[in-house]
Amino acid sequence: MTQLSRRHFLKSSGLAASCIAISTAITGCVTDTIHTKLSNVKFEHGVASGDPSSSAVIIWTRVQPSEKDNTAQIMWELASDRDFTQVFRTGIVTTQRNQDFTVKIDVQQLKPATEYYYRFISANNTSQTGRTLTLPINNVDKIKLVVVSCSNYPAGYFNAYDHAAQLEEIDAVLHLGDYIYEYPMGGYATEKAAEIGRALAADNDKEIISLDDYRKRYAIYRTDKGLQALHAAAPFIVVWDDHEVCNDTYKNGAQNHNEGEGDFFVRRAAAIQAYYEWLPIRPPYGEQKPEIYRSFDFGNLLSLHMLDTRVIGRDKQLSYNDYRDPVTKELDIKQFSQDLYQSDRTLLGKEQMTWLQKNVSQSSSQWQMLGQQVLMAKMLIPVEVFAGGEIANTPARLAALKTLKNTLDAGATLTSEQQQRLASVMPYNLDAWDGYPKEREDLYDLFSAQNKRLVVVAGDTHNAWHSELKDKAGNVVGVEFATPGITSPGMEKYLKLTNDNAQVVAENLSSLIAELEYCNLHQRGYMVVTITPESASAKWNFVDNILSDEYRVIDTHQASYQA
């Protein structure tokens, strides 16, 4: 949470008070008499913490009551040791069916930069123990963040989460979205689900639309032991992408919201309500509001700004097919360019951009980080790689272009036709920042004008990327590190590449795309980002298997940036 004034903090907490219990130092006295009134419930979905500040953190669980019960009462404990010999805060909380029996406590008046342990107790069960951490306020030498996104339950086991949970000295986990997917069985990435024991339950195997649908989908995902382990290991700082609502969401619709599926805004409201119930987040503007952007200060070292590039501000994505002649398939480049570079075309929206400008200008941290969903770097690929509006499965074609590029870099002269082949480029993904170039330049101007060191972390693509961020004049304004998916298939599936071909294509793309330093197109995993006063670095960890819960980390890659 951002370092807000106390008035603003209490105002924000009050807006969400219907589902979040507030605990201060003067609360938390539990008597034996009250203890006897606890409900008989189970804790089947683990525990979690999130949205840490220097003095507060959300702790979360969900209880499993009997079908006849509409309320449940449980106790929670916060301690300074894992064995709970030094319990200094306890409380009783009641949860209800209209909250899907989720529990959130905003534990306040804590010490900064302090490790805490928490658990929940019912009449007949005790939850697993969670570890959490408050943010520092003094001089900080290092911040270590796990960065994850895109976990598709039917596609495989969340082994990357499990491995990340075993790391030491993690300050927080940044989840950049696609925590769940809305698709039905038989849809996207479900081909092996039944075979590997990851089929969706019979009462939730259709595309999710209603509040009950979204709640049940979270319940299925939260049974994964890797996800439970990571939630218990460190506080999460989360933001949604599109699949928490539905594919390619924008401010007033979505690609996967179709005729017969009801009012889009009713569906979006249901999705947001379930998200706020199931994630350890302090809704910054209240539980009925779609605005999720907020900031977190890690002492004087890092200001983290979590952005929403999906729900509140995004104009509808452009599509190349809308600009192609139906007969010749030729692209109307003039009209496409006019629409693409419209001055008011936005991904963030005016209010969010204004908020970001204010927070960046007021921050005194040595580094600024944007936690957001889609790739920011310019992913401009030679036009001849595209076929019918989509990138073609032609590693040989990419290799030929790389040969031309190597020839040019070696100082040789190319023919005008060869030069044109390299110079004619187009963005491969208009759903990313490439589809909103004017606002991207505005963002770059903000950080350049403020002379702030910028790190961008991204998810969404299911692949790993490392890019320099350059403005239209070619000046480097920052670095982008993008995390691979936990299980969601990446570019290798869309291009129908073998693993060997995927590695060749990745190497060629890194050579042909001006800002791209590295990419991995075929492996699932996660990323660790470490910030020090001198540098921002990333390490990608890739798992060898998602089709069972047996796995190894077989490959890693590291990169560093010094502004």
VEXRO-260169 format. One record per residue (C-alpha): residue number from 1; chain; x, y, z. Coordinates in steps of 0.5 Angstrom, whole numbers, plus 500, padded with zeros to 3 digits. Example, Ala and Ser with C-alpha at 12.3 -4.5 7.8 and 13.67 -1.06 7.14 Angstrom:
REM VEXRO-260169
> nr	kette	xx	yy	zz
> 1	A	525	491	516
> 2	A	527	498	514
END
This chain:
REM VEXRO-260169
> nr	kette	xx	yy	zz
> 1	A	500	500	500
> 2	A	502	507	499
> 3	A	505	511	504
> 4	A	498	515	505
> 5	A	496	520	510
> 6	A	493	517	516
> 7	A	486	520	514
> 8	A	487	517	507
> 9	A	489	510	510
> 10	A	483	510	514
> 11	A	478	513	509
> 12	A	480	507	504
> 13	A	480	502	510
> 14	A	473	505	511
> 15	A	470	504	504
> 16	A	472	497	505
> 17	A	470	495	512
> 18	A	464	491	510
> 19	A	468	485	508
> 20	A	475	487	512
> 21	A	476	487	519
> 22	A	480	492	522
> 23	A	485	490	528
> 24	A	489	495	532
> 25	A	494	494	538
> 26	A	488	496	542
> 27	A	484	490	540
> 28	A	485	482	540
> 29	A	483	480	547
> 30	A	480	473	546
> 31	A	477	469	552
> 32	A	476	462	553
> 33	A	469	463	553
> 34	A	469	466	546
> 35	A	473	460	544
> 36	A	468	455	546
> 37	A	463	459	541
> 38	A	468	458	535
> 39	A	465	454	529
> 40	A	466	447	526
> 41	A	469	449	520
> 42	A	475	447	515
> 43	A	481	451	512
> 44	A	481	448	505
> 45	A	484	454	501
> 46	A	490	455	505
> 47	A	492	462	508
> 48	A	495	469	505
> 49	A	497	476	506
> 50	A	498	482	502
> 51	A	498	489	501
> 52	A	503	490	506
> 53	A	505	497	508
> 54	A	510	499	514
> 55	A	505	499	519
> 56	A	499	494	516
> 57	A	498	488	512
> 58	A	492	484	510
> 59	A	491	477	512
> 60	A	486	472	509
> 61	A	483	465	509
> 62	A	477	462	507
> 63	A	473	457	511
> 64	A	469	451	509
> 65	A	462	451	513
> 66	A	456	446	513
> 67	A	451	447	507
> 68	A	446	449	512
> 69	A	450	455	515
> 70	A	450	462	513
> 71	A	455	464	518
> 72	A	462	462	521
> 73	A	466	464	527
> 74	A	473	463	527
> 75	A	479	466	531
> 76	A	486	469	528
> 77	A	493	469	531
> 78	A	499	474	530
> 79	A	506	472	533
> 80	A	513	474	532
> 81	A	515	466	531
> 82	A	513	460	527
> 83	A	511	456	533
> 84	A	507	462	536
> 85	A	510	462	543
> 86	A	510	470	542
> 87	A	503	471	540
> 88	A	501	478	541
> 89	A	495	480	537
> 90	A	489	475	537
> 91	A	482	476	535
> 92	A	475	473	533
> 93	A	472	474	526
> 94	A	465	472	523
> 95	A	464	471	516
> 96	A	458	470	512
> 97	A	456	466	506
> 98	A	455	473	502
> 99	A	462	474	503
> 100	A	463	466	500
> 101	A	466	465	507
> 102	A	472	469	506
> 103	A	476	472	511
> 104	A	480	478	511
> 105	A	483	482	517
> 106	A	487	489	516
> 107	A	492	488	522
> 108	A	495	495	523
> 109	A	500	498	528
> 110	A	505	494	526
> 111	A	513	495	526
> 112	A	516	496	520
> 113	A	521	491	516
> 114	A	518	486	521
> 115	A	517	478	520
> 116	A	510	476	523
> 117	A	507	469	523
> 118	A	499	468	523
> 119	A	494	462	523
> 120	A	487	461	524
> 121	A	483	457	529
> 122	A	476	454	529
> 123	A	473	449	534
> 124	A	476	443	531
> 125	A	481	445	526
> 126	A	487	450	525
> 127	A	490	453	519
> 128	A	497	452	516
> 129	A	501	458	518
> 130	A	503	464	514
> 131	A	509	468	514
> 132	A	508	475	512
> 133	A	513	482	512
> 134	A	511	489	513
> 135	A	515	494	509
> 136	A	521	498	511
> 137	A	521	505	512
> 138	A	529	507	513
> 139	A	535	506	509
> 140	A	534	499	505
> 141	A	540	496	501
> 142	A	536	490	497
> 143	A	529	489	495
> 144	A	528	482	493
> 145	A	521	480	489
> 146	A	518	474	486
> 147	A	514	476	480
> 148	A	509	471	477
> 149	A	503	471	472
> 150	A	498	467	468
> 151	A	497	460	472
> 152	A	492	456	468
> 153	A	489	450	472
> 154	A	487	445	467
> 155	A	494	446	463
> 156	A	498	444	469
> 157	A	501	444	476
> 158	A	503	450	479
> 159	A	510	448	480
> 160	A	513	454	479
> 161	A	509	457	485
> 162	A	512	451	489
> 163	A	519	453	487
> 164	A	518	460	489
> 165	A	515	458	496
> 166	A	522	455	497
> 167	A	526	461	496
> 168	A	529	465	502
> 169	A	529	473	504
> 170	A	523	474	499
> 171	A	520	481	501
> 172	A	514	480	497
> 173	A	510	476	491
> 174	A	508	481	485
> 175	A	502	477	482
> 176	A	501	481	475
> 177	A	495	478	473
> 178	A	491	472	470
> 179	A	491	469	477
> 180	A	485	465	474
> 181	A	482	463	467
> 182	A	475	464	465
> 183	A	475	458	460
> 184	A	470	452	460
> 185	A	473	445	459
> 186	A	474	443	452
> 187	A	477	451	451
> 188	A	484	454	452
> 189	A	489	450	454
> 190	A	485	444	457
> 191	A	487	438	452
> 192	A	491	434	457
> 193	A	487	436	464
> 194	A	483	430	465
> 195	A	489	426	463
> 196	A	493	429	468
> 197	A	488	430	474
> 198	A	486	437	473
> 199	A	479	437	470
> 200	A	475	443	472
> 201	A	469	440	477
> 202	A	463	439	474
> 203	A	459	444	477
> 204	A	464	449	474
> 205	A	466	446	468
> 206	A	463	452	463
> 207	A	465	459	462
> 208	A	464	463	468
> 209	A	460	469	468
> 210	A	456	469	474
> 211	A	459	471	481
> 212	A	458	464	483
> 213	A	462	461	477
> 214	A	467	466	479
> 215	A	467	464	486
> 216	A	468	457	485
> 217	A	473	458	480
> 218	A	478	461	485
> 219	A	476	455	490
> 220	A	479	450	485
> 221	A	485	454	483
> 222	A	486	455	491
> 223	A	487	447	492
> 224	A	493	447	488
> 225	A	499	446	493
> 226	A	504	450	490
> 227	A	499	456	490
> 228	A	498	455	497
> 229	A	505	454	499
> 230	A	507	461	496
> 231	A	501	465	499
> 232	A	504	462	506
> 233	A	511	464	504
> 234	A	510	471	503
> 235	A	505	477	502
> 236	A	502	478	495
> 237	A	502	485	492
> 238	A	496	483	486
> 239	A	493	486	480
> 240	A	489	483	475
> 241	A	490	482	468
> 242	A	484	480	463
> 243	A	482	473	465
> 244	A	480	475	472
> 245	A	474	478	468
> 246	A	475	475	461
> 247	A	479	475	455
> 248	A	482	481	452
> 249	A	478	486	457
> 250	A	477	493	455
> 251	A	473	499	459
> 252	A	467	497	456
> 253	A	467	490	453
> 254	A	471	484	452
> 255	A	473	479	446
> 256	A	470	473	450
> 257	A	464	477	452
> 258	A	459	475	447
> 259	A	452	475	445
> 260	A	447	471	450
> 261	A	452	472	456
> 262	A	448	478	459
> 263	A	451	485	461
> 264	A	458	486	461
> 265	A	458	490	466
> 266	A	454	486	471
> 267	A	459	480	469
> 268	A	465	485	470
> 269	A	462	487	477
> 270	A	461	479	479
> 271	A	469	478	477
> 272	A	471	484	481
> 273	A	467	482	487
> 274	A	470	475	487
> 275	A	477	478	486
> 276	A	477	482	492
> 277	A	474	476	496
> 278	A	479	471	494
> 279	A	485	475	494
> 280	A	489	479	500
> 281	A	488	486	497
> 282	A	486	492	501
> 283	A	481	495	495
> 284	A	484	502	495
> 285	A	477	505	493
> 286	A	472	500	496
> 287	A	470	493	494
> 288	A	465	496	489
> 289	A	470	500	485
> 290	A	474	497	479
> 291	A	480	502	480
> 292	A	485	498	483
> 293	A	492	502	482
> 294	A	496	503	488
> 295	A	503	504	490
> 296	A	508	501	495
> 297	A	514	504	498
> 298	A	520	500	500
> 299	A	524	505	504
> 300	A	528	510	500
> 301	A	530	504	495
> 302	A	524	503	491
> 303	A	517	506	489
> 304	A	512	500	486
> 305	A	506	503	482
> 306	A	501	497	481
> 307	A	497	499	474
> 308	A	491	497	471
> 309	A	492	496	464
> 310	A	485	492	463
> 311	A	479	494	466
> 312	A	478	502	467
> 313	A	481	506	462
> 314	A	483	501	456
> 315	A	480	503	449
> 316	A	478	497	445
> 317	A	484	493	442
> 318	A	485	494	434
> 319	A	486	488	430
> 320	A	490	488	423
> 321	A	484	484	420
> 322	A	479	490	421
> 323	A	484	494	416
> 324	A	485	488	411
> 325	A	482	488	404
> 326	A	477	482	404
> 327	A	479	480	397
> 328	A	487	482	397
> 329	A	488	482	404
> 330	A	492	488	403
> 331	A	493	492	409
> 332	A	490	500	409
> 333	A	496	502	412
> 334	A	494	510	412
> 335	A	488	508	416
> 336	A	491	504	421
> 337	A	496	509	423
> 338	A	491	514	423
> 339	A	487	510	428
> 340	A	493	507	432
> 341	A	497	514	433
> 342	A	490	518	435
> 343	A	492	523	441
> 344	A	487	521	446
> 345	A	488	513	445
> 346	A	489	510	452
> 347	A	491	504	456
> 348	A	491	507	463
> 349	A	486	512	462
> 350	A	486	520	464
> 351	A	485	519	472
> 352	A	490	513	473
> 353	A	495	517	469
> 354	A	494	523	473
> 355	A	495	519	479
> 356	A	501	516	477
> 357	A	504	523	475
> 358	A	503	525	482
> 359	A	506	519	485
> 360	A	512	519	481
> 361	A	513	526	482
> 362	A	513	526	489
> 363	A	517	519	490
> 364	A	524	520	493
> 365	A	526	513	492
> 366	A	532	511	488
> 367	A	528	507	483
> 368	A	521	507	480
> 369	A	518	500	478
> 370	A	511	499	474
> 371	A	508	493	476
> 372	A	503	492	470
> 373	A	500	486	465
> 374	A	502	487	458
> 375	A	509	488	454
> 376	A	511	495	454
> 377	A	517	495	450
> 378	A	517	496	442
> 379	A	516	489	439
> 380	A	517	491	432
> 381	A	518	485	427
> 382	A	519	485	420
> 383	A	513	485	416
> 384	A	515	479	412
> 385	A	514	474	418
> 386	A	507	476	418
> 387	A	502	471	414
> 388	A	495	473	414
> 389	A	495	478	419
> 390	A	499	473	424
> 391	A	506	471	425
> 392	A	508	465	421
> 393	A	511	459	423
> 394	A	517	460	419
> 395	A	524	459	423
> 396	A	527	459	416
> 397	A	524	466	414
> 398	A	527	469	421
> 399	A	534	466	420
> 400	A	534	469	413
> 401	A	533	476	416
> 402	A	538	475	421
> 403	A	543	473	416
> 404	A	541	480	413
> 405	A	542	483	419
> 406	A	548	480	421
> 407	A	551	482	414
> 408	A	549	490	415
> 409	A	552	490	422
> 410	A	558	487	419
> 411	A	559	493	415
> 412	A	557	490	408
> 413	A	552	494	404
> 414	A	545	491	403
> 415	A	541	492	396
> 416	A	535	497	397
> 417	A	530	491	397
> 418	A	534	488	403
> 419	A	534	494	407
> 420	A	527	495	406
> 421	A	526	487	408
> 422	A	529	489	415
> 423	A	526	496	415
> 424	A	519	494	414
> 425	A	516	492	421
> 426	A	510	492	425
> 427	A	508	490	432
> 428	A	506	483	433
> 429	A	501	484	439
> 430	A	496	490	439
> 431	A	494	488	445
> 432	A	500	490	449
> 433	A	503	497	449
> 434	A	505	497	442
> 435	A	497	498	441
> 436	A	497	505	445
> 437	A	504	508	442
> 438	A	502	515	444
> 439	A	501	514	451
> 440	A	507	510	452
> 441	A	511	516	449
> 442	A	507	520	454
> 443	A	509	515	460
> 444	A	516	515	458
> 445	A	516	523	458
> 446	A	514	523	465
> 447	A	520	519	467
> 448	A	525	522	463
> 449	A	522	529	465
> 450	A	523	527	473
> 451	A	530	524	471
> 452	A	527	517	475
> 453	A	530	510	474
> 454	A	525	506	471
> 455	A	524	498	472
> 456	A	518	495	468
> 457	A	515	488	470
> 458	A	510	485	466
> 459	A	506	478	465
> 460	A	501	476	460
> 461	A	505	473	454
> 462	A	507	467	458
> 463	A	514	468	456
> 464	A	520	471	458
> 465	A	523	477	456
> 466	A	528	482	457
> 467	A	528	489	453
> 468	A	531	496	454
> 469	A	525	501	453
> 470	A	527	507	448
> 471	A	523	513	447
> 472	A	522	515	440
> 473	A	528	519	439
> 474	A	532	512	441
> 475	A	534	515	448
> 476	A	534	509	454
> 477	A	529	511	459
> 478	A	529	504	463
> 479	A	528	496	463
> 480	A	523	491	462
> 481	A	523	484	465
> 482	A	517	480	463
> 483	A	516	473	467
> 484	A	514	467	463
> 485	A	507	464	465
> 486	A	506	459	471
> 487	A	502	454	466
> 488	A	499	458	460
> 489	A	502	456	454
> 490	A	506	461	450
> 491	A	508	463	443
> 492	A	511	456	442
> 493	A	504	453	442
> 494	A	501	459	437
> 495	A	507	458	432
> 496	A	507	450	433
> 497	A	514	450	434
> 498	A	518	444	437
> 499	A	523	446	443
> 500	A	529	446	439
> 501	A	526	451	434
> 502	A	523	455	439
> 503	A	530	457	442
> 504	A	532	458	435
> 505	A	526	463	434
> 506	A	528	466	440
> 507	A	535	468	438
> 508	A	533	471	432
> 509	A	528	475	435
> 510	A	533	478	440
> 511	A	537	480	434
> 512	A	532	483	429
> 513	A	527	487	435
> 514	A	531	493	436
> 515	A	529	493	444
> 516	A	529	486	445
> 517	A	535	483	449
> 518	A	533	476	451
> 519	A	527	472	450
> 520	A	524	465	452
> 521	A	519	462	448
> 522	A	517	455	450
> 523	A	518	454	458
> 524	A	514	456	464
> 525	A	517	459	470
> 526	A	517	465	474
> 527	A	522	471	475
> 528	A	526	474	481
> 529	A	527	481	481
> 530	A	532	484	486
> 531	A	533	492	487
> 532	A	539	495	490
> 533	A	542	502	490
> 534	A	546	500	484
> 535	A	542	496	479
> 536	A	536	492	478
> 537	A	537	485	476
> 538	A	532	479	474
> 539	A	533	472	474
> 540	A	528	467	470
> 541	A	527	460	473
> 542	A	524	455	469
> 543	A	521	448	471
> 544	A	522	442	467
> 545	A	515	439	468
> 546	A	508	442	469
> 547	A	504	435	467
> 548	A	505	433	474
> 549	A	507	435	481
> 550	A	514	432	480
> 551	A	519	437	477
> 552	A	526	440	477
> 553	A	528	447	475
> 554	A	533	446	469
> 555	A	534	452	466
> 556	A	536	459	469
> 557	A	537	466	466
> 558	A	540	473	469
> 559	A	540	480	467
> 560	A	542	486	470
> 561	A	541	494	469
> 562	A	544	500	471
> 563	A	541	506	470
END
